[in-house]
Amino acid sequence: MRDLKSGCFVFLLCFHAGGLVFSQDLIQGVMSGWAETQSGPPSFLFMYEALDGVVGHRTLIDILPVNSEGSFSFNRPHTTARVYEFEAPPWSWKILARPYEIESDTLTLHKSSVGPTRLRRVMSKSNWGSEHPSWKYDRLRLFAAELDALALYDRMALSGAVGGGTRLVDLNYTDSLDVVFEEACTKLLSDSTFNHPSPYRDLVLALRLQWKKDSGISSNLLRQFWQEESRADTARTIMEKVQSEGWCSSWIEVNKSWYQEVAPPSDLISWVNNNNSDSLALALGCTLDEVALAMWWWELSEPNPIASLWWLNNPKSPLTSLRMMNGSELWNALDLVKQVWTTPSLDLISLDELEGKWAVILVAKSGSSACMREWSAFRAVERSLQSVRNDIQFVVLSIDGTRLAWEELLDSRQSSSDMLRWIGADTRWLDGLSIESIPQTIILSPSLEVHSVSNRLPSQGLGQVLFKLK
């Protein structure tokens, strides 16, 4: 592991969230693609568990140290397969991990060869060994993409998208592609890993369902196909199903417009008013538990008082807790005073050093020319306000994920009096201060309340905003 002092501030912050793990029951991982970068792989991985595949709720479960060679490890799940998301901003990886010591291969997280398009959650590739079900599923997915390319013109012609090309379509050819893909799916679904309800089987069925939809199957037939597949899946609870991204994507594909298709609006209103979920389940062709998912989706897609009334009448639904989850909220003064960041000398200090004065923070990252430009403007704003506002502190906050990158930013200081602090690529800080881009300015009140996270940049009128602070 890298020099402990370089990461001690994150280590101290993260120990309560799971800390370092020394159990024998570990899955090994390695980060690939950082060898060519000067700063090396990220120092830490933030490990989340995906709570549902509908809107992507997740919860932080551990912070994993990564050594200088890119190796890390994490606890395997003990009961059922779990969907995990690893994040080292800006990169993010989503994987499925199975219990009972089944995972014996090393998990590889690849750095994307394409530059990041945003500050966080740029999804990148991961893979296990060649016998792992994820590898087998990826082969099917790539095969589907190849067949899809071969069928593209004919599907467009059949849809009327290419004018009078319908007469040129060879239906025998398109039917043969359907047969080839169906055979590939059937073969994989007979594999021992895929022949029982599981997240991996769900992914294959979702791919199969998407193929059928793209081939022009009607929504009624699509729903019948989904219902036939669902009847055999009786062992899993609705909470286990919604944790599976493949199951959720299939459900949404089939039922995304259910409230417009399954019954007249007057019937829906009557069933909800009378709390008659049995009729809703019968109309949808689903279980009673899935009615909650239908109402959740309806409320998300087309907010309305009818769906809200159903939830009011069914507060004990297993999905209530997921529906009620909100996104991360900004930290308040009590949250902020508990946080620590590090100085240029790597000493840990609390944010209470900012109490008593306004604090304006410029969020920066090494290697960004925009950040360097705004830092220069930031200094100019500070100098211009010195004689009229002595109640404002100016802080540059580094969100670099490694010590080497942080030191590059240190070298960019014009004076040792520049107040430079480091939080690393800590996703909790990014959430708590709503850091969504770089450079970005944040203003904290003298009582450490977040005053604003979307102020003008120093070169775009920040000085005028600060001059008027009261």
Secondary structure, DSSP 8 states (H G I E B T S, - for coil): ---HHHHHHHHHHHGGGT-----SSEEEEEEES-TTSTT-S-SEEEEEEE--SSS--EEEEEEEE--TTSEEEEE--SSS-EEEEEEETTEEEEEEE-STT---S-EEEE--SS--SSSS-EE--EE--TTSHHHHHHHHHHHHHHHHHHHHHHHHHHTTTTTTGGGG--HHHHHHHHHHHHHHHHHHHTSTTTSSSSHHHHHHHHHHHHHHHHTT--HHHHHHHHHHHHHT--SS-HHHHHT-HHHHHHHHHHHTTHHHHSS-HHHHHHHHHTT-HHHHHHHHTS-HHHHHHHHHHHHHHS--HHHHHHHHH-TT-TTHHHHT--------HHHHHT-EEE-TT--EEEGGGGTTSEEEEEEE-TT-HHHHHHHHHHHHHHHHHTTT--SEEEEEEE--SSHHHHHHHHTT-S-TTS-EEE--S-HHHHHHTT--SSSEEEEE-TTS-EEESS---GGGTHHHHHHT--
